[in-house]
Amino acid sequence: MGKKHETMHQVSYYECDLNGEMTFPMMISVAIKVSSEQSDILGVGSDYINTLGITWVITQTEVIIQQLPKVDQTIKIVTEPTAFNKFFCYRSFWIYNEAGEELVQINMAFALMDVKARKITSVSAELMAPFESEQIKKIHRWEKIEQVESEVSRPYHVRYYDLDSNHHVNNAIYFNWLIDVLGREFMETYRPTYANLKFDKEVLYGVDIDSYYDLVEEEALRSRHAIRFGDQLACEANFLWKKR
């Protein structure tokens, strides 16, 4: 286990949807900000790793939801870089309400990318030392993502403000593309309880993507998703839903 870092945050109206609940993109962005704060405090933030010609990229995101944070609610975000191996760094986040009750848990896998070559590079023990995370050999196996079988899709164009400082689409933006296809009526009828996303290929400026989805009735309602551009798979995801 590694060093923990926490921050208080008041949820603003612009971070929420029509239901007054924090959106996935905003929730992920706030969580990443907390991890960036920790990296900066430990002296291995973006400014430092940029001098090495590398940057962190998210390869997998899992979100377990008891209740989404609500507008004007004060929440505490705690993060911990739990472990790493030569390929990935694993980091978890917990979001609590003012009573100390857990609302959301987010688990992520990060990889290091060579900025010029745009290729994944190895994670060094020296870089991870300030976090005091456990060095492991095992690669974490995430819950398998069921593939979408429908050809129902909606196109989206990658805009300038979809990009982050790594010059590719910010991971939080994928949630917009994935969820928007479900429509307003669906989102006002159901609330998410679980999400699992795997990022396969970066999406760059000016690209046109297609967001595919289908719905499967199981013990819980599952939506299966894929984001593609041409014949390339950029992202695949599953969400679980329950009626409000």
Secondary structure, DSSP 4 states (H G I P E B T S, - for coil): ----EEEEEEPPGGGB-TTSBB-HHHHHHHHHHHHHHHHHHTT-SHHHHHHTTEEEEEEEEEEEESS--BTT-EEEEEEEEEEE-SS-EEEEEEEE-TTS-EEEEEEEEEEEEETTTTEEEPPPHHHHGGGTPEE-SPPPPPPPPPPP----EEEEE--GGGB-TTSSB-HHHHHHHHHHTT-HHHHHHEEEEEEEEEE-S---TT-EEEEEEEEEESSSEEEEEEEEETTEEEEEEEEEEEE-
